[in-house]
Amino acid sequence: MQLRNFRLLGTCPDKVGIVARISGFIAEHGGSIIRANQYEDIETRMFYMRYVVDADTLNIDAPGFRQAFAPIADELNMEWRLGESERPQRVVLLVSKLDHCLADLLHLWRSGDLPFELVCVVSNHEDMRKLVEWHGVPYHCVPVPGDQTGKQAAFERTSQLIARAAPDTIVLARYMQILPPWLCRDYPNRIINIHHSFLPSFVGAKPYHQAFQRGVKLTGATCHYVTEELDAGPIIEQDVVRIRHHDTVEDLVRLGKDVEKTVLARGLRYHLEDRVLVQGSKTVVFS
């Protein structure tokens, strides 16, 4: 049986007494700590933490927790947030023509294996409409022309659809368009992408073809946050698959698809479960 829990994440300059201060606050309000993770970056001397608290043991609700904890966070100079297991994140999926990542996420959502509220799917093609609408999910098609003026108008329309959906998280499930910088800035550390390459190798288009030409023995996929710099956002999760000398480009693509959907699902799970803290160009991902 799943416990109703709060997930407290925080980042602050490291000093003696942080754990005691936070644990004491939770104990003062009758809270039972289910899990506690801490990490200190020895180069930056920054402290990172994730506490999971049994919400039913607390004598305050989530708004009360936030109000009571705020002075302690100020005292510690801490950036923090409180996640609630009872409030699934609202998610918007963006997709183009390839269906493997989308189909996997739809299955995980429909089965309840990956709890989130799927608000809608936005695509630049009509190909996925039947699949998405079969699941009872709204589908919006916004074609993206090749010319710059047409692209600008298309992304403005896409942005309007996203804003109307009011998502907590946006997932690019093989959406084969480069988001404009202004749209990336609107959702910092809230847009998740799956790149069909083991970044930072083979950035940009056709990475499997690039990998084939280089003769790699391993290829893989990278789940990362989207930033203004192409394929350079903080990495959440990665995995690889072994390549043989007789494998063709088509083999690399086929093998890569399996890795892509697995890595995207894992990375999204870490994000939805409040396990990820961004550390500059990197991430801290708690187990």
Residue pairs with C-beta under 8 A, 6 or more apart in sequence:
2 85
3 34
3 54
3 55
3 56
3 85
4 54
4 55
4 56
4 85
4 86
5 34
5 52
5 53
5 54
5 55
5 84
5 85
6 52
6 53
6 55
6 58
6 62
6 65
6 82
6 83
6 84
6 85
7 50
7 51
7 52
7 53
7 82
7 83
7 84
7 85
7 273
7 274
8 22
8 49
8 50
8 51
8 52
8 53
8 69
8 80
8 81
8 82
8 83
9 49
9 50
9 80
9 81
9 82
9 83
9 274
9 277
10 22
10 47
10 48
10 49
10 73
10 76
10 78
10 79
10 80
10 81
11 46
11 47
11 48
11 49
11 78
11 79
11 80
11 277
11 279
12 18
12 46
12 47
12 73
12 76
12 77
12 78
12 79
13 45
13 46
13 47
13 77
14 40
14 45
14 46
14 47
15 47
18 47
18 49
18 76
19 36
19 38
19 49
21 72
21 75
21 76
22 49
22 51
22 72
23 33
23 36
25 68
25 69
25 72
26 33
26 51
26 53
26 58
29 58
29 59
29 60
29 65
29 68
30 57
30 58
30 59
31 53
31 54
31 57
31 58
32 53
32 54
32 57
33 51
33 52
33 53
33 54
34 52
34 53
34 54
35 50
35 51
35 52
36 49
36 50
36 51
36 52
37 49
37 50
37 51
37 286
37 287
38 47
38 48
38 49
39 47
39 48
39 49
39 284
39 286
40 46
40 47
40 48
41 48
41 279
44 279
46 279
48 277
48 279
48 284
50 274
50 275
50 277
50 286
55 62
55 84
55 85
55 86
58 65
60 68
62 82
62 84
65 82
66 82
69 80
69 82
72 78
73 79
73 80
81 274
83 273
83 274
88 115
88 116
88 117
88 272
89 116
89 117
89 167
89 168
89 169
89 272
90 116
90 117
90 119
90 165
90 166
90 167
90 168
90 169
91 116
91 117
91 118
91 119
91 167
91 168
91 169
91 170
91 171
91 272
92 119
92 120
92 121
92 122
92 162
92 165
92 167
92 169
92 170
92 171
93 102
93 105
93 118
93 120
93 121
93 122
93 170
93 171
93 173
94 121
94 122
94 123
94 158
94 170
94 171
94 172
94 173
94 175
95 101
95 102
95 121
95 122
95 123
95 128
95 172
95 173
95 174
95 175
96 123
96 124
96 125
96 127
96 174
96 175
96 176
96 177
97 125
97 127
97 128
97 176
98 174
98 176
98 257
99 127
99 128
99 131
100 174
100 257
100 260
100 261
101 173
101 174
101 194
101 260
101 261
101 264
102 121
102 128
102 131
102 132
102 173
102 174
103 131
103 261
104 261
104 264
104 265
105 114
105 171
105 173
105 261
105 264
105 265
105 268
106 118
106 131
106 132
106 135
106 137
107 113
108 114
108 265
109 116
109 118
109 135
110 135
114 265
114 268
114 269
114 272
115 272
116 169
116 268
116 272
118 137
119 138
119 165
119 166
119 167
120 137
120 138
120 139
120 140
120 161
120 165
121 128
121 132
121 137
121 138
121 139
121 140
122 140
122 141
122 142
122 158
122 161
122 162
123 129
123 139
123 140
123 141
123 142
123 175
124 141
124 142
124 143
124 144
124 154
124 175
124 176
124 177
125 141
125 143
126 141
128 139
129 139
129 141
132 139
133 139
140 161
142 154
142 157
142 158
142 161
143 154
144 150
144 151
144 154
144 155
144 177
145 151
145 154
151 180
152 180
155 179
155 180
155 183
158 183
159 183
159 186
162 170
167 190
168 190
169 190
169 191
169 192
169 268
169 271
169 272
170 187
170 190
170 191
170 192
171 191
171 192
171 193
171 264
171 268
172 179
172 191
172 192
172 193
172 194
172 226
173 194
173 264
174 194
174 196
174 260
175 193
178 230
179 191
179 226
181 228
184 191
184 226
184 227
184 228
185 228
189 225
189 234
189 278
190 225
191 225
191 226
192 223
192 224
192 225
192 226
192 236
192 264
192 267
192 268
192 271
193 223
193 224
193 225
193 226
193 231
193 233
194 221
194 222
194 223
194 260
194 261
194 263
194 264
194 267
195 207
195 221
195 222
195 223
195 224
195 231
196 207
196 208
196 221
196 256
196 260
197 203
197 207
197 208
197 210
197 211
197 219
197 220
197 221
197 222
197 231
198 218
198 219
198 220
198 221
198 222
198 238
198 240
199 222
199 224
199 231
199 232
199 235
199 238
200 231
200 232
201 207
201 211
202 210
202 211
202 214
203 230
203 231
203 232
204 230
204 231
208 219
208 249
208 252
208 253
208 256
209 249
211 219
211 243
211 252
212 248
212 249
212 252
216 243
217 242
217 243
218 240
218 241
218 242
218 243
219 240
219 241
219 243
219 252
219 255
219 256
219 259
220 238
220 239
220 240
220 241
220 256
220 259
220 263
221 238
221 239
221 256
221 259
221 260
221 262
221 263
221 264
222 235
222 237
222 238
222 263
223 235
223 236
223 237
223 238
223 263
223 264
223 266
223 267
223 268
224 231
224 233
224 234
224 235
224 236
224 267
225 233
225 234
225 236
225 278
225 283
226 233
227 233
227 234
232 281
234 278
234 279
234 280
234 281
234 282
234 283
235 282
235 283
236 267
236 270
236 271
236 276
236 283
236 285
237 263
237 266
237 267
237 270
237 285
238 263
239 259
239 262
239 263
239 266
240 259
241 255
241 256
241 258
241 259
243 251
243 252
243 255
247 255
270 276
270 285
275 285
275 286
275 287
276 283
276 284
276 285
276 286
277 283
277 284
277 286
278 284
